[in-house]
């Protein structure tokens, strides 16, 4: 079963969540700043999450810098921005089997935790 996390090693929130979950060596880690997301990876994330927009971070600094709020973005735009600039991926992203968990909301972290504990039973 696939167990992977896309994260930023420089992001304190990502590090805190990974530590809190205690996932250790069970997971494959991809630091998206050091190892860019591939088109195949973003495609897999989209299939699991339902849309590129759901993977896109609207709180990224670049979102404001590029004035994207004023633009009408389509799915292809979200995909391209994420591929071009790692900061646009809402993170961390956990893929466990055919489930995806995107972002750092408390609800999302709790869902990952519940899923992991369910997997280990």
C-alpha positions, -999 to +999 in steps of 0.1 A: +000+000+000+012+035-009+021+056+021+035+089+011+037+124+024+045+156+004+058+183+027+083+211+031+113+203+054+115+240+062+079+243+072+074+241+110+037+232+106+046+202+084+072+191+108+049+194+138+021+174+120+045+147+110+059+144+145+024+145+160+013+116+137+044+097+145+045+081+111+083+074+110+097+051+084+063+037+073+060+066+049+079+077+019+088+114+023+090+139-006+103+174+003+086+193-025+112+221-024+141+197-031+122+172-053+097+189-076+062+174-080+059+156-113+030+157-136+022+121-128+022+128-091-001+159-094-024+137-116-026+110-090-034+137-063-061+151-085-077+117-091-078+111-053-089+146-043-113+153-071-098+186-084-066+206-087-082+234-069-086+213-038-048+209-038-041+246-043-031+269-015-047+303-016-027+314+014+006+311-004+025+344-005+028+341-043-010+340-045-012+376-033+020+386-052+007+374-085-028+389-077-044+356-085-075+364-064-085+388-092-081+362-119-106+335-128-085+303-125-095+271-143-085+236-133-056+236-157-043+269-142-043+254-107-024+224-120+002+246-138+008+269-109+014+239-085+038+223-110+056+257-115+058+267-079+059+243-050+044+269-026+011+265-043+006+230-031-016+229+000+005+209+025+012+185+039-004+160+015-007+124+028-015+096+004-024+063+022-036+037-002-064+052-022-071+080+003-057+115+002-055+141+030-046+176+019-036+205+042-029+212+078-064+219+092-070+203+126-099+183+110-076+170+083-049+160+107-074+142+129-087+123+098-051+112+089-047+101+125-079+081+125-071+065+091-036+055+103-049+039+135-076+021+115-049+008+091-028-006+120-057-027+134 
